[in-house]
């Protein structure tokens, strides 16, 4: 298979994004080896009061409370602020918290599609898997993904803008409190097969270049990762590709302990068996 065919296989991307870096480079091992900070255009500039509050925080928990307060005020996420219909029923407002929680239960559910769609929009990396392998536009798998990522249920409250703010807060928190001296973290992912993870290159018997979905879960704890599959993929993850981690917001954790949401692409991984 030639290089063009490889790039097209299991992953549909495009050249436009909102981080000012070539999408093909973001998806490559070359980026992971020499990663640079990533910022979504205009987010910090349009929300100066948020980052002024964050700069006053003395620890991560305090910063998380400031971020949550800001998001509640900006997007009416507090139940007391939700609008009501003429019949007196409370109107559903989409929330980044619901998406994160939904992902924790099923990354291939509607919430997962919205999160993958946000990565596609902001970073130019399309998903390679949603319920089934996505190999081309106009396939059944692609149509299902598009229908779910654009569902009006999740797009009535500037949901992608909420996710932009979440990503920028996560990156701020990593630099300020969580991992201020780190460029990469060693994380683990448990899998049962490579159906969702295409092997781009088998470098040794226990090492490979694997194409991960455009958004994937990892764990900082190897034993926890082993609960999710017979094989454990271990990779050095650039901190600039971390979207969310368990502990970023103390009252709204992911289901798995030590779980991280990571932007995908091609990664050098080692493969071990549980």
Buried (B, 14 or more C-beta within 10 A) or exposed (E): EEEEEBBBBBBBBEEEBBBEBEBBEBBBBEBBEEBEEBBBEEBBEEBEEBBEBBEEBEEBBBBBBBBBEBBBEBBBBEEEEEEEEEEEEEEEBBBBBBBBBBBBEEBBBBBBBBBBBBBBBBBBBBBBBBBBBBBEEEBEBBEBBBEBBEBEEBBEBBBBBBBBBBBBBBBBBBBBBBBEEEEBBEBBBBBEEBEBBBEBEEEEEEBBBBBBBBBBBBBBBBEBBBEBBEBBBBBBBBBBBBBBBBBBBEEBBBEBBBBBBBBBBBBBBBBBEE
